[in-house]
Amino acid sequence: MTTQTAGTLQVTRIVAAKPETVFDAWTQPEHIRRWSAPEGMDIPISEVDLTVGGRFHLQMRNAEGGAHNARGIYHEIDRPTRLVHSWEWDEHPDHGQ
């Protein structure tokens, strides 16, 4: 389920994996690089400061070398059940904080 209201996007998915495994996939740079980019892109930069108030930075790159940077701040961390963070594209700086 995906819902969006007033600048908030909530994503809920059922995944056949342990909660710890899924949480790590969202928060560990080496895992983020493997699954987070859309088809045809890779993630050469994945930086994570997994603390409340900590920041992350992902750079997605397409086959032609074009880069798209996403950044955010962690607001809630309760491993393995809850992860709340902002998401902002450098190209659209007023749409994610």
Jmol script that loads the backbone (N, CA, C; Angstrom):
load data "model"
ATOM      1  N   MET A   1       0.840  -1.172   0.000  1.00  0.00           N
ATOM      2  CA  MET A   1       0.000   0.000   0.000  1.00  0.00           C
ATOM      3  C   MET A   1       0.887   1.236   0.000  1.00  0.00           C
ATOM      4  N   THR A   2       0.522   2.210  -0.811  1.00  0.00           N
ATOM      5  CA  THR A   2       1.212   3.486  -0.838  1.00  0.00           C
ATOM      6  C   THR A   2       0.163   4.578  -0.707  1.00  0.00           C
ATOM      7  N   THR A   3       0.348   5.462   0.260  1.00  0.00           N
ATOM      8  CA  THR A   3      -0.570   6.583   0.422  1.00  0.00           C
ATOM      9  C   THR A   3       0.228   7.869   0.477  1.00  0.00           C
ATOM     10  N   GLN A   4      -0.405   8.965   0.046  1.00  0.00           N
ATOM     11  CA  GLN A   4       0.278  10.249   0.078  1.00  0.00           C
ATOM     12  C   GLN A   4      -0.728  11.337   0.422  1.00  0.00           C
ATOM     13  N   THR A   5      -0.410  12.116   1.459  1.00  0.00           N
ATOM     14  CA  THR A   5      -1.229  13.258   1.833  1.00  0.00           C
ATOM     15  C   THR A   5      -0.336  14.354   2.375  1.00  0.00           C
ATOM     16  N   ALA A   6      -0.597  15.574   1.972  1.00  0.00           N
ATOM     17  CA  ALA A   6       0.076  16.760   2.509  1.00  0.00           C
ATOM     18  C   ALA A   6       1.583  16.595   2.641  1.00  0.00           C
ATOM     19  N   GLY A   7       2.237  16.171   1.580  1.00  0.00           N
ATOM     20  CA  GLY A   7       3.692  16.072   1.609  1.00  0.00           C
ATOM     21  C   GLY A   7       4.237  14.838   2.285  1.00  0.00           C
ATOM     22  N   THR A   8       3.385  13.885   2.624  1.00  0.00           N
ATOM     23  CA  THR A   8       3.820  12.660   3.280  1.00  0.00           C
ATOM     24  C   THR A   8       3.515  11.476   2.377  1.00  0.00           C
ATOM     25  N   LEU A   9       4.478  10.583   2.241  1.00  0.00           N
ATOM     26  CA  LEU A   9       4.291   9.360   1.476  1.00  0.00           C
ATOM     27  C   LEU A   9       4.558   8.197   2.409  1.00  0.00           C
ATOM     28  N   GLN A  10       3.596   7.310   2.542  1.00  0.00           N
ATOM     29  CA  GLN A  10       3.766   6.121   3.367  1.00  0.00           C
ATOM     30  C   GLN A  10       3.750   4.916   2.458  1.00  0.00           C
ATOM     31  N   VAL A  11       4.797   4.096   2.561  1.00  0.00           N
ATOM     32  CA  VAL A  11       4.910   2.906   1.729  1.00  0.00           C
ATOM     33  C   VAL A  11       4.846   1.687   2.640  1.00  0.00           C
ATOM     34  N   THR A  12       3.946   0.765   2.326  1.00  0.00           N
ATOM     35  CA  THR A  12       3.824  -0.482   3.070  1.00  0.00           C
ATOM     36  C   THR A  12       3.881  -1.631   2.074  1.00  0.00           C
ATOM     37  N   ARG A  13       4.746  -2.586   2.326  1.00  0.00           N
ATOM     38  CA  ARG A  13       4.880  -3.756   1.458  1.00  0.00           C
ATOM     39  C   ARG A  13       5.011  -5.011   2.318  1.00  0.00           C
ATOM     40  N   ILE A  14       4.509  -6.115   1.805  1.00  0.00           N
ATOM     41  CA  ILE A  14       4.705  -7.416   2.430  1.00  0.00           C
ATOM     42  C   ILE A  14       5.894  -8.064   1.727  1.00  0.00           C
ATOM     43  N   VAL A  15       6.903  -8.423   2.503  1.00  0.00           N
ATOM     44  CA  VAL A  15       8.126  -8.999   1.951  1.00  0.00           C
ATOM     45  C   VAL A  15       8.387 -10.320   2.668  1.00  0.00           C
ATOM     46  N   ALA A  16       8.710 -11.346   1.913  1.00  0.00           N
ATOM     47  CA  ALA A  16       8.987 -12.663   2.488  1.00  0.00           C
ATOM     48  C   ALA A  16      10.415 -12.697   3.032  1.00  0.00           C
ATOM     49  N   ALA A  17      10.637 -11.958   4.108  1.00  0.00           N
ATOM     50  CA  ALA A  17      11.954 -11.909   4.747  1.00  0.00           C
ATOM     51  C   ALA A  17      11.762 -11.486   6.199  1.00  0.00           C
ATOM     52  N   LYS A  18      12.762 -11.737   7.008  1.00  0.00           N
ATOM     53  CA  LYS A  18      12.712 -11.313   8.403  1.00  0.00           C
ATOM     54  C   LYS A  18      12.727  -9.785   8.469  1.00  0.00           C
ATOM     55  N   PRO A  19      12.044  -9.203   9.451  1.00  0.00           N
ATOM     56  CA  PRO A  19      12.048  -7.741   9.588  1.00  0.00           C
ATOM     57  C   PRO A  19      13.458  -7.149   9.664  1.00  0.00           C
ATOM     58  N   GLU A  20      14.367  -7.837  10.335  1.00  0.00           N
ATOM     59  CA  GLU A  20      15.743  -7.341  10.440  1.00  0.00           C
ATOM     60  C   GLU A  20      16.416  -7.257   9.072  1.00  0.00           C
ATOM     61  N   THR A  21      16.148  -8.241   8.225  1.00  0.00           N
ATOM     62  CA  THR A  21      16.732  -8.262   6.879  1.00  0.00           C
ATOM     63  C   THR A  21      16.209  -7.100   6.046  1.00  0.00           C
ATOM     64  N   VAL A  22      14.911  -6.855   6.129  1.00  0.00           N
ATOM     65  CA  VAL A  22      14.311  -5.753   5.371  1.00  0.00           C
ATOM     66  C   VAL A  22      14.818  -4.413   5.896  1.00  0.00           C
ATOM     67  N   PHE A  23      14.871  -4.261   7.202  1.00  0.00           N
ATOM     68  CA  PHE A  23      15.364  -3.014   7.791  1.00  0.00           C
ATOM     69  C   PHE A  23      16.794  -2.741   7.332  1.00  0.00           C
ATOM     70  N   ASP A  24      17.633  -3.765   7.359  1.00  0.00           N
ATOM     71  CA  ASP A  24      19.019  -3.609   6.911  1.00  0.00           C
ATOM     72  C   ASP A  24      19.097  -3.249   5.433  1.00  0.00           C
ATOM     73  N   ALA A  25      18.187  -3.787   4.630  1.00  0.00           N
ATOM     74  CA  ALA A  25      18.178  -3.458   3.199  1.00  0.00           C
ATOM     75  C   ALA A  25      17.928  -1.973   2.980  1.00  0.00           C
ATOM     76  N   TRP A  26      17.155  -1.351   3.859  1.00  0.00           N
ATOM     77  CA  TRP A  26      16.849   0.083   3.750  1.00  0.00           C
ATOM     78  C   TRP A  26      17.919   0.968   4.378  1.00  0.00           C
ATOM     79  N   THR A  27      18.795   0.401   5.206  1.00  0.00           N
ATOM     80  CA  THR A  27      19.680   1.256   6.005  1.00  0.00           C
ATOM     81  C   THR A  27      21.171   0.982   5.851  1.00  0.00           C
ATOM     82  N   GLN A  28      21.563  -0.080   5.200  1.00  0.00           N
ATOM     83  CA  GLN A  28      22.986  -0.381   5.037  1.00  0.00           C
ATOM     84  C   GLN A  28      23.403  -0.099   3.596  1.00  0.00           C
ATOM     85  N   PRO A  29      24.406   0.774   3.427  1.00  0.00           N
ATOM     86  CA  PRO A  29      24.794   1.214   2.078  1.00  0.00           C
ATOM     87  C   PRO A  29      25.021   0.082   1.081  1.00  0.00           C
ATOM     88  N   GLU A  30      25.666  -0.995   1.499  1.00  0.00           N
ATOM     89  CA  GLU A  30      25.950  -2.084   0.556  1.00  0.00           C
ATOM     90  C   GLU A  30      24.669  -2.759   0.076  1.00  0.00           C
ATOM     91  N   HIS A  31      23.636  -2.789   0.913  1.00  0.00           N
ATOM     92  CA  HIS A  31      22.347  -3.360   0.505  1.00  0.00           C
ATOM     93  C   HIS A  31      21.553  -2.379  -0.351  1.00  0.00           C
ATOM     94  N   ILE A  32      21.572  -1.109   0.029  1.00  0.00           N
ATOM     95  CA  ILE A  32      20.853  -0.079  -0.733  1.00  0.00           C
ATOM     96  C   ILE A  32      21.320  -0.079  -2.185  1.00  0.00           C
ATOM     97  N   ARG A  33      22.620  -0.214  -2.393  1.00  0.00           N
ATOM     98  CA  ARG A  33      23.182  -0.206  -3.758  1.00  0.00           C
ATOM     99  C   ARG A  33      22.623  -1.336  -4.616  1.00  0.00           C
ATOM    100  N   ARG A  34      22.255  -2.459  -3.983  1.00  0.00           N
ATOM    101  CA  ARG A  34      21.804  -3.629  -4.735  1.00  0.00           C
ATOM    102  C   ARG A  34      20.364  -3.545  -5.205  1.00  0.00           C
ATOM    103  N   TRP A  35      19.510  -2.831  -4.493  1.00  0.00           N
ATOM    104  CA  TRP A  35      18.087  -2.920  -4.828  1.00  0.00           C
ATOM    105  C   TRP A  35      17.389  -1.580  -5.081  1.00  0.00           C
ATOM    106  N   SER A  36      17.962  -0.484  -4.656  1.00  0.00           N
ATOM    107  CA  SER A  36      17.197   0.757  -4.608  1.00  0.00           C
ATOM    108  C   SER A  36      17.045   1.487  -5.942  1.00  0.00           C
ATOM    109  N   ALA A  37      17.966   1.317  -6.850  1.00  0.00           N
ATOM    110  CA  ALA A  37      17.895   2.053  -8.119  1.00  0.00           C
ATOM    111  C   ALA A  37      16.881   1.429  -9.071  1.00  0.00           C
ATOM    112  N   PRO A  38      16.215   2.268  -9.865  1.00  0.00           N
ATOM    113  CA  PRO A  38      15.331   1.738 -10.904  1.00  0.00           C
ATOM    114  C   PRO A  38      16.130   0.972 -11.959  1.00  0.00           C
ATOM    115  N   GLU A  39      15.444   0.180 -12.747  1.00  0.00           N
ATOM    116  CA  GLU A  39      16.099  -0.578 -13.814  1.00  0.00           C
ATOM    117  C   GLU A  39      16.873   0.371 -14.727  1.00  0.00           C
ATOM    118  N   GLY A  40      18.091  -0.030 -15.097  1.00  0.00           N
ATOM    119  CA  GLY A  40      18.923   0.773 -15.979  1.00  0.00           C
ATOM    120  C   GLY A  40      19.789   1.788 -15.255  1.00  0.00           C
ATOM    121  N   MET A  41      19.730   1.800 -13.922  1.00  0.00           N
ATOM    122  CA  MET A  41      20.532   2.733 -13.137  1.00  0.00           C
ATOM    123  C   MET A  41      21.313   1.962 -12.085  1.00  0.00           C
ATOM    124  N   ASP A  42      22.373   2.591 -11.578  1.00  0.00           N
ATOM    125  CA  ASP A  42      23.094   2.026 -10.448  1.00  0.00           C
ATOM    126  C   ASP A  42      23.263   3.111  -9.392  1.00  0.00           C
ATOM    127  N   ILE A  43      23.812   2.732  -8.250  1.00  0.00           N
ATOM    128  CA  ILE A  43      24.005   3.662  -7.143  1.00  0.00           C
ATOM    129  C   ILE A  43      25.483   3.639  -6.755  1.00  0.00           C
ATOM    130  N   PRO A  44      26.292   4.538  -7.329  1.00  0.00           N
ATOM    131  CA  PRO A  44      27.705   4.560  -6.981  1.00  0.00           C
ATOM    132  C   PRO A  44      27.975   5.181  -5.614  1.00  0.00           C
ATOM    133  N   ILE A  45      27.052   6.020  -5.130  1.00  0.00           N
ATOM    134  CA  ILE A  45      27.224   6.656  -3.825  1.00  0.00           C
ATOM    135  C   ILE A  45      26.030   6.301  -2.946  1.00  0.00           C
ATOM    136  N   SER A  46      26.315   5.732  -1.784  1.00  0.00           N
ATOM    137  CA  SER A  46      25.292   5.421  -0.789  1.00  0.00           C
ATOM    138  C   SER A  46      25.913   5.670   0.580  1.00  0.00           C
ATOM    139  N   GLU A  47      25.573   6.802   1.182  1.00  0.00           N
ATOM    140  CA  GLU A  47      26.125   7.190   2.482  1.00  0.00           C
ATOM    141  C   GLU A  47      24.993   7.259   3.494  1.00  0.00           C
ATOM    142  N   VAL A  48      25.202   6.668   4.658  1.00  0.00           N
ATOM    143  CA  VAL A  48      24.151   6.584   5.672  1.00  0.00           C
ATOM    144  C   VAL A  48      24.731   6.892   7.045  1.00  0.00           C
ATOM    145  N   ASP A  49      24.101   7.823   7.766  1.00  0.00           N
ATOM    146  CA  ASP A  49      24.370   8.065   9.185  1.00  0.00           C
ATOM    147  C   ASP A  49      23.091   7.682   9.919  1.00  0.00           C
ATOM    148  N   LEU A  50      22.988   6.420  10.282  1.00  0.00           N
ATOM    149  CA  LEU A  50      21.746   5.868  10.828  1.00  0.00           C
ATOM    150  C   LEU A  50      21.582   6.245  12.300  1.00  0.00           C
ATOM    151  N   THR A  51      21.294   7.511  12.529  1.00  0.00           N
ATOM    152  CA  THR A  51      20.977   8.041  13.845  1.00  0.00           C
ATOM    153  C   THR A  51      19.818   9.014  13.664  1.00  0.00           C
ATOM    154  N   VAL A  52      19.017   9.208  14.698  1.00  0.00           N
ATOM    155  CA  VAL A  52      17.960  10.209  14.607  1.00  0.00           C
ATOM    156  C   VAL A  52      18.628  11.565  14.399  1.00  0.00           C
ATOM    157  N   GLY A  53      18.229  12.246  13.352  1.00  0.00           N
ATOM    158  CA  GLY A  53      18.873  13.496  12.955  1.00  0.00           C
ATOM    159  C   GLY A  53      20.014  13.282  11.980  1.00  0.00           C
ATOM    160  N   GLY A  54      20.419  12.015  11.798  1.00  0.00           N
ATOM    161  CA  GLY A  54      21.475  11.686  10.839  1.00  0.00           C
ATOM    162  C   GLY A  54      20.958  11.817   9.416  1.00  0.00           C
ATOM    163  N   ARG A  55      21.881  11.879   8.493  1.00  0.00           N
ATOM    164  CA  ARG A  55      21.531  12.110   7.088  1.00  0.00           C
ATOM    165  C   ARG A  55      21.950  10.928   6.217  1.00  0.00           C
ATOM    166  N   PHE A  56      21.295  10.840   5.055  1.00  0.00           N
ATOM    167  CA  PHE A  56      21.737   9.893   4.037  1.00  0.00           C
ATOM    168  C   PHE A  56      21.852  10.619   2.708  1.00  0.00           C
ATOM    169  N   HIS A  57      22.649  10.044   1.828  1.00  0.00           N
ATOM    170  CA  HIS A  57      22.835  10.576   0.469  1.00  0.00           C
ATOM    171  C   HIS A  57      22.967   9.387  -0.466  1.00  0.00           C
ATOM    172  N   LEU A  58      22.133   9.355  -1.496  1.00  0.00           N
ATOM    173  CA  LEU A  58      22.212   8.339  -2.543  1.00  0.00           C
ATOM    174  C   LEU A  58      22.392   9.050  -3.872  1.00  0.00           C
ATOM    175  N   GLN A  59      23.270   8.528  -4.688  1.00  0.00           N
ATOM    176  CA  GLN A  59      23.384   9.041  -6.052  1.00  0.00           C
ATOM    177  C   GLN A  59      23.033   7.910  -7.005  1.00  0.00           C
ATOM    178  N   MET A  60      21.996   8.140  -7.799  1.00  0.00           N
ATOM    179  CA  MET A  60      21.598   7.180  -8.824  1.00  0.00           C
ATOM    180  C   MET A  60      22.137   7.675 -10.156  1.00  0.00           C
ATOM    181  N   ARG A  61      22.741   6.755 -10.916  1.00  0.00           N
ATOM    182  CA  ARG A  61      23.369   7.127 -12.188  1.00  0.00           C
ATOM    183  C   ARG A  61      22.792   6.272 -13.299  1.00  0.00           C
ATOM    184  N   ASN A  62      22.458   6.922 -14.418  1.00  0.00           N
ATOM    185  CA  ASN A  62      21.937   6.169 -15.558  1.00  0.00           C
ATOM    186  C   ASN A  62      23.077   5.730 -16.471  1.00  0.00           C
ATOM    187  N   ALA A  63      22.760   4.953 -17.488  1.00  0.00           N
ATOM    188  CA  ALA A  63      23.776   4.382 -18.380  1.00  0.00           C
ATOM    189  C   ALA A  63      24.571   5.447 -19.119  1.00  0.00           C
ATOM    190  N   GLU A  64      23.973   6.617 -19.330  1.00  0.00           N
ATOM    191  CA  GLU A  64      24.664   7.705 -20.020  1.00  0.00           C
ATOM    192  C   GLU A  64      25.519   8.535 -19.066  1.00  0.00           C
ATOM    193  N   GLY A  65      25.503   8.207 -17.782  1.00  0.00           N
ATOM    194  CA  GLY A  65      26.310   8.920 -16.799  1.00  0.00           C
ATOM    195  C   GLY A  65      25.588  10.039 -16.084  1.00  0.00           C
ATOM    196  N   GLY A  66      24.326  10.278 -16.434  1.00  0.00           N
ATOM    197  CA  GLY A  66      23.556  11.310 -15.735  1.00  0.00           C
ATOM    198  C   GLY A  66      23.300  10.900 -14.296  1.00  0.00           C
ATOM    199  N   ALA A  67      23.472  11.831 -13.374  1.00  0.00           N
ATOM    200  CA  ALA A  67      23.340  11.520 -11.952  1.00  0.00           C
ATOM    201  C   ALA A  67      22.148  12.246 -11.342  1.00  0.00           C
ATOM    202  N   HIS A  68      21.486  11.555 -10.416  1.00  0.00           N
ATOM    203  CA  HIS A  68      20.370  12.107  -9.658  1.00  0.00           C
ATOM    204  C   HIS A  68      20.650  11.825  -8.185  1.00  0.00           C
ATOM    205  N   ASN A  69      20.732  12.879  -7.386  1.00  0.00           N
ATOM    206  CA  ASN A  69      21.077  12.751  -5.974  1.00  0.00           C
ATOM    207  C   ASN A  69      19.851  12.900  -5.095  1.00  0.00           C
ATOM    208  N   ALA A  70      19.693  11.960  -4.173  1.00  0.00           N
ATOM    209  CA  ALA A  70      18.627  12.014  -3.176  1.00  0.00           C
ATOM    210  C   ALA A  70      19.278  12.114  -1.803  1.00  0.00           C
ATOM    211  N   ARG A  71      18.665  12.928  -0.959  1.00  0.00           N
ATOM    212  CA  ARG A  71      19.178  13.119   0.401  1.00  0.00           C
ATOM    213  C   ARG A  71      18.010  13.118   1.370  1.00  0.00           C
ATOM    214  N   GLY A  72      18.306  12.821   2.613  1.00  0.00           N
ATOM    215  CA  GLY A  72      17.256  12.864   3.613  1.00  0.00           C
ATOM    216  C   GLY A  72      17.816  12.865   5.015  1.00  0.00           C
ATOM    217  N   ILE A  73      16.909  13.024   5.958  1.00  0.00           N
ATOM    218  CA  ILE A  73      17.236  13.041   7.383  1.00  0.00           C
ATOM    219  C   ILE A  73      16.378  11.979   8.067  1.00  0.00           C
ATOM    220  N   TYR A  74      16.996  11.205   8.948  1.00  0.00           N
ATOM    221  CA  TYR A  74      16.263  10.191   9.707  1.00  0.00           C
ATOM    222  C   TYR A  74      15.545  10.847  10.886  1.00  0.00           C
ATOM    223  N   HIS A  75      14.237  10.608  10.980  1.00  0.00           N
ATOM    224  CA  HIS A  75      13.422  11.187  12.045  1.00  0.00           C
ATOM    225  C   HIS A  75      13.067  10.180  13.133  1.00  0.00           C
ATOM    226  N   GLU A  76      12.822   8.928  12.750  1.00  0.00           N
ATOM    227  CA  GLU A  76      12.516   7.866  13.715  1.00  0.00           C
ATOM    228  C   GLU A  76      13.228   6.592  13.277  1.00  0.00           C
ATOM    229  N   ILE A  77      13.849   5.925  14.245  1.00  0.00           N
ATOM    230  CA  ILE A  77      14.523   4.655  13.971  1.00  0.00           C
ATOM    231  C   ILE A  77      14.172   3.702  15.110  1.00  0.00           C
ATOM    232  N   ASP A  78      13.488   2.624  14.775  1.00  0.00           N
ATOM    233  CA  ASP A  78      13.143   1.597  15.754  1.00  0.00           C
ATOM    234  C   ASP A  78      13.352   0.245  15.078  1.00  0.00           C
ATOM    235  N   ARG A  79      14.607  -0.179  15.019  1.00  0.00           N
ATOM    236  CA  ARG A  79      14.951  -1.418  14.329  1.00  0.00           C
ATOM    237  C   ARG A  79      14.293  -2.591  15.023  1.00  0.00           C
ATOM    238  N   PRO A  80      13.628  -3.454  14.328  1.00  0.00           N
ATOM    239  CA  PRO A  80      13.460  -3.537  12.888  1.00  0.00           C
ATOM    240  C   PRO A  80      12.065  -3.130  12.412  1.00  0.00           C
ATOM    241  N   THR A  81      11.306  -2.407  13.229  1.00  0.00           N
ATOM    242  CA  THR A  81       9.894  -2.215  12.894  1.00  0.00           C
ATOM    243  C   THR A  81       9.524  -0.871  12.283  1.00  0.00           C
ATOM    244  N   ARG A  82      10.352   0.156  12.455  1.00  0.00           N
ATOM    245  CA  ARG A  82       9.933   1.479  11.975  1.00  0.00           C
ATOM    246  C   ARG A  82      11.143   2.303  11.550  1.00  0.00           C
ATOM    247  N   LEU A  83      10.990   2.928  10.385  1.00  0.00           N
ATOM    248  CA  LEU A  83      12.023   3.820   9.858  1.00  0.00           C
ATOM    249  C   LEU A  83      11.307   4.993   9.197  1.00  0.00           C
ATOM    250  N   VAL A  84      11.533   6.186   9.708  1.00  0.00           N
ATOM    251  CA  VAL A  84      10.904   7.390   9.168  1.00  0.00           C
ATOM    252  C   VAL A  84      12.008   8.351   8.767  1.00  0.00           C
ATOM    253  N   HIS A  85      11.962   8.787   7.508  1.00  0.00           N
ATOM    254  CA  HIS A  85      12.970   9.738   7.036  1.00  0.00           C
ATOM    255  C   HIS A  85      12.378  10.635   5.963  1.00  0.00           C
ATOM    256  N   SER A  86      13.020  11.762   5.764  1.00  0.00           N
ATOM    257  CA  SER A  86      12.633  12.632   4.656  1.00  0.00           C
ATOM    258  C   SER A  86      13.339  12.142   3.399  1.00  0.00           C
ATOM    259  N   TRP A  87      12.927  12.662   2.262  1.00  0.00           N
ATOM    260  CA  TRP A  87      13.530  12.313   0.972  1.00  0.00           C
ATOM    261  C   TRP A  87      13.452  13.548   0.099  1.00  0.00           C
ATOM    262  N   GLU A  88      14.581  13.960  -0.424  1.00  0.00           N
ATOM    263  CA  GLU A  88      14.611  15.161  -1.252  1.00  0.00           C
ATOM    264  C   GLU A  88      15.578  14.955  -2.406  1.00  0.00           C
ATOM    265  N   TRP A  89      15.123  15.234  -3.616  1.00  0.00           N
ATOM    266  CA  TRP A  89      15.991  15.198  -4.784  1.00  0.00           C
ATOM    267  C   TRP A  89      16.707  16.539  -4.885  1.00  0.00           C
ATOM    268  N   ASP A  90      18.007  16.529  -5.185  1.00  0.00           N
ATOM    269  CA  ASP A  90      18.736  17.784  -5.369  1.00  0.00           C
ATOM    270  C   ASP A  90      18.078  18.644  -6.439  1.00  0.00           C
ATOM    271  N   GLU A  91      17.494  18.002  -7.443  1.00  0.00           N
ATOM    272  CA  GLU A  91      16.858  18.724  -8.541  1.00  0.00           C
ATOM    273  C   GLU A  91      15.568  19.420  -8.108  1.00  0.00           C
ATOM    274  N   HIS A  92      14.994  19.001  -6.965  1.00  0.00           N
ATOM    275  CA  HIS A  92      13.732  19.565  -6.454  1.00  0.00           C
ATOM    276  C   HIS A  92      13.869  19.795  -4.947  1.00  0.00           C
ATOM    277  N   PRO A  93      14.685  20.751  -4.521  1.00  0.00           N
ATOM    278  CA  PRO A  93      15.032  20.872  -3.100  1.00  0.00           C
ATOM    279  C   PRO A  93      13.896  21.241  -2.155  1.00  0.00           C
ATOM    280  N   ASP A  94      12.762  21.683  -2.644  1.00  0.00           N
ATOM    281  CA  ASP A  94      11.682  22.078  -1.739  1.00  0.00           C
ATOM    282  C   ASP A  94      10.580  21.041  -1.621  1.00  0.00           C
ATOM    283  N   HIS A  95      10.830  19.808  -2.062  1.00  0.00           N
ATOM    284  CA  HIS A  95       9.760  18.816  -2.101  1.00  0.00           C
ATOM    285  C   HIS A  95       9.964  17.623  -1.183  1.00  0.00           C
ATOM    286  N   GLY A  96      10.814  17.698  -0.162  1.00  0.00           N
ATOM    287  CA  GLY A  96      11.012  16.479   0.601  1.00  0.00           C
ATOM    288  C   GLY A  96      11.279  16.641   2.074  1.00  0.00           C
ATOM    289  N   GLN A  97      11.593  17.781   2.555  1.00  0.00           N
ATOM    290  CA  GLN A  97      11.940  17.934   3.959  1.00  0.00           C
ATOM    291  C   GLN A  97      10.682  18.159   4.755  1.00  0.00           C
TER     292      GLN A  97
END
end "model"
wireframe off; spacefill off
backbone 0.3
color backbone group
